[in-house]
Amino acid sequence: MNTLYGFVFGVYPYICLTVFLLGSLIRFDRDQYTWKSDSSQLLRSGLLRWGSNLFHIGILFLFFGHLLGLLTPHSFYSHFMEAPVKQMIAIVSGGAFGLLCFVGLTMLIYRRVFDPRIRYTSHRTDIAILLILWVQLVVGLITLPFSWAHSDGSVMLILADWAQRILTLRHVDTEVLVGLPWPYLFHIVLGMTIFLLFPFSRLVHVWSGFASIGYLFRPYQVVRSRRLNVPARHNLPRQTGASD
């Protein structure tokens, strides 16, 4: 069991991150025409408008919430916020935006699976990645009661320390993860697997979304009109008739 935990939580994260970064770079270099979200809005835009907006609002908040919550050292915010307070903020905000994301993602899956026009034009990976995200989201919502039971923030500190050690290439003590409830562990493993599948799915368009921030700081585009070298009507040669 210790060997299994050592591989899953000590080695597997580096495999996923390596494939995530190198795979995205290779796909961008070799298959740029596949670097897109494959939007189906032209086929049917009914549920897409609500589902896509709810999903993206929820998933963006959850992503940056996990990013800041796990990777911010405890010493950074301990001067003005205790761990239980941060835990409660994470439970309330994560639960609210998690439900928002759940509703939007469920609408998107229903639309893609049960609409014949969209299902026939969808790749298998499109449906698969949506279902994986749905399972990950459901498991994340299941962790909320466990987080409420550990309102002292102890579990949050353990998971944050693990994530920071992985990112900074320090030794990971997987023994501290053995006693955690199964939803946390499953949520971590499936989350890392999503990073592993990222370069091989439509999720790569997320890179373009982050890169679009540079659009706000782009230089002005100067457009100059180009006049065609066509002589004016009064300068055209006079056409002569047959009588001439």
N, C-alpha and C positions, 0 to 999 in steps of 0.2 A: 504493500500500500504506500509506504514512504517513497519507493522508487517511482510509482505511478504519479504521485503528487509532485515529486521532484521534476518529472518530465513535463507534466501538464502545466504546472505553474512556474517552472524554472527554465524550461527549454522551449516549449511550444510557443510562448509569447514572442521570442526572438525569431522563430521560424515565420510566424505570421507577419511580423513587422518587416522582415526582410523581403518576403514575397510581396507585401503591400507596397513597399517603396520601389523596389526594382521592377516588379511586374507592371506598375503604373507607368514607370519611365519607359520600359520597353514597348508597352502598348502604344504610348503616345508617339514613340519614334517610328514604329512599324505599321500601326493600324489607326491612323488619325481619322479615317472616314468612319470608324466604328465608335469614335469618342463622342457619344451623344446619348441623350436620354430616351430616344425613340418615342417621342410623344405621340399619343393617339388622339389628340384633341380634334383633328380634322375629321376623324371617324364619328365621334360622338362626344360632346362636351357637357352633357348633363351633370352626372355625378362628379366629373373631373374637377369642375370649378370649386365645389365645396370640399371634396375629398383631398385634392392636392393642397389647397390652402391650409386646411386643418392639419394635415400630415406634416407639411413643411414647417409650419409654425411650431408644432409640438416637437418635431425631431431636432430642429435647430436648437431649441432651448435645452432639450435633454442632452444633446451632444456637448454643448459648451458648459452645461451644468456639471456633467461628468468630468469634463476636461479640467475645469477649474477646481471642482471639489476634490478630485483624486490627486491632482498634481500640485496643488498649493500646499506647501509645508505647514504643519500645525503651528510652528513657531511664528509664522508670518501673520496669522490672524488671532493667535491666542491672547494678544495684548488688548484686543477690543471685542472679542467674541469667544465664548467658551464652546467646547465641542458639543454639548447637548443643544445649545442654541442653533449651531450650524446644522446639526442633525435634524432638528425640527423644521428648519427652513427648507432643507432638502426634501423632507417627507411631504410637506404641504405643496411646495412648488412643483416637485417632481410628480406627485400624484395628480395635480391639476393638469399640467401639460402632458403627462402620460395618458390621461383619459382623452384629452383633446387629440393627441396623436393616434390613439387607438381607434377612435371614431373615424378619423380621416383615412387611416390605413385600411380599415375594414371596408369602407366605401370603395376604395381603389381596387381592393382584391375582388370584391363582388362585381364591380364593373368589368374587370379584366377577365374574370372566369365565366360569368353568366351572360355577357353580351357577345353574341356569336361573331359579329364583325370584328370586335377587338380581340377575341380569343383566337380567331384564325390568323390574325396578323401578329400575334405575340410569339416571342421566342419562349422556349421552356425555361430558360434562365430568368426571364422577366418574372414569370409567375413564381418560380422557386425562390428568388431573392425576396420577393414581397412576403411570401409565407414565412421565410426565415426571420425577417424583420418583425413580422407579426408575433411569432413565438417568442422572440427576444423581448418584445414589448410586454407581452403577457407575463413572462417570468419576472420582468422588472417590476411590474405592478404587484406581483405576488410577494416580492421582497418587502413591500411597504409595511405589512403587519409585523414582520420580523424586526424591521428597523424601529417600529414603534415600541416593541418589547425591549429593544436595546437602546432606549432613549438617552443613555449616558454617552453615546457616541463611541463606545469602545470598538464596535465592529467597523465603523466608518474609519477609525484611525488605523486599524489593522489593514483594511483594503487600500487605504491611501498610502500607507508605508510600503505595501507590496508593489503598487503601481509606480511609485517614485523610485524604488530600487530597480525595477525593470528598466525604466527610462534612463537612469543614470549608470546602468551597467554594474550595479553593486550586487553583492551576494544576497540571495533571496532565501529566507528561512521559511520553507513551506510547511513546517510543523505547526505554525500558528494558524494556518488555514484549515487544518484537518478538522477542527471542532466547529467550524462555521456551518450554519444551516445550508441545506442543499440548494435552495434557490439562488443564493449568492454565488456558489461555485459554478452552477450551471449557467448563470448569467455571465460570469466571467469567461468561461470556455466558449460559449456561443458568441459572445462579443468579439473574442479574438478570432474565431472562425470567420466572422463577417469581414474582418480585415484581410484574412487569407483569401477570401473569395472576391474581394473588392476589384482587383485588376481584371477579372474575367467576366465581369457583369456590367450592367448599365450604371452601376454606382460610380463609375469613373467620372461621370459628369459632375460629381461633387467638386472635383478639383477645379473645373471651369467656373463653378459657382463662387468659390473662394477667390479665384483669379480675377473675376469680374470686378472686385473691389478696385482694382487698378483703373477701371473705366472712369471712376470718379476723378482721377488725377491725370487723365490723359491730356496731351496738348490739344489745342484747338485744331480742327481740321479745316484747312484752307481750300476752298473750292473755287477754281477759276474757270470761267466759261471760255470755250474755244470756238471762235467764229470760223465757219466754213469758208473757204476761199471760192465763193460763188459770186460772179459779177452781178451788179445790179441790173434790173430789167432794162433801164434806158441805155445801158452800155452793151446790150446784146447786139450782135450783128443783124442787120435788117434782112429778113427773109424775102427773097424775090420769087415772084410767081412764074408760071409757065409762059405767060405772055411776054415776060421780059426776055 
